[in-house]
Structure formats: structure tokens, C-alpha cells
Amino acid sequence: MKNIALLTAAGIGSRTGQDIPKQFIHIDNKPIIIYTLEAFQKHPSIDEIVVVCLDRLA
């Protein structure tokens, strides 16, 4: 059996007050969503990662 991480990053980030959703805001030249993906990639129990994301920015 596989362990699949489901990463939901489909919010618009309205509470952050930014022009783009929170998951795409850069910290140290990297979008926040990448930090999350890297953490799951490094975890020994995770076999796959599925990302649910916005279709496009409004």
C-alpha cells in the first residue's frame, strides 16, 4: 500500500491581503508551496504527492 500526501493549495489567500495566493508568495526566493512539497518529498513514509491547485490566478 502507498502513502499519498494530498496537498491542497487551491485557496485565493484573501486574508493575507496580497495580490497573489499565499502558496505562491516567495520567501527567500522560493514560493511557499515549494517548501511544503520539499518537506513531503523528504519524508520517508510518503510515496506520492498529489497537489490540488488553482486553475489560474484571477
C-alpha positions in Angstrom: 0.0 0.0 0.0 1.2 3.5 -0.8 1.1 6.6 1.4 -0.1 9.5 -0.7 0.1 13.1 0.6 -2.7 15.3 -0.6 -1.6 18.9 -0.7 -4.5 21.3 -1.0 -3.2 24.7 -2.3 -6.3 26.0 -4.0 -7.1 29.0 -1.8 -7.0 32.5 -3.0 -5.3 33.9 0.1 -7.7 36.7 0.6 -6.8 37.0 4.3 -3.1 37.8 3.5 -4.0 41.0 1.7 -1.6 40.2 -1.1 -2.1 40.3 -4.9 -1.4 36.6 -5.2 -2.5 33.5 -3.2 -0.4 32.7 -0.2 1.0 29.5 -1.6 2.7 31.5 -4.4 4.3 34.2 -2.2 8.1 34.0 -2.3 10.2 33.6 0.9 13.9 33.6 0.3 13.3 33.4 -3.5 11.1 30.3 -3.3 7.3 30.0 -3.3 5.8 28.8 0.0 4.3 25.8 -1.7 7.8 24.5 -2.7 8.8 24.4 1.0 5.8 22.2 1.7 6.5 20.0 -1.3 10.1 19.5 -0.3 9.1 18.5 3.2 6.8 15.8 1.9 9.5 14.7 -0.6 12.0 14.2 2.2 9.6 12.2 4.4 10.5 8.5 4.3 6.8 7.4 4.6 5.5 9.4 1.7 5.4 7.5 -1.7 3.5 10.1 -3.8 2.3 13.7 -3.6 -0.9 14.9 -5.2 -1.3 18.7 -5.4 -4.7 20.4 -5.8 -4.1 23.9 -7.0 -5.8 26.8 -8.6 -6.5 26.5 -12.3 -5.3 30.1 -12.9 -4.9 33.3 -11.0 -7.8 35.6 -11.3 
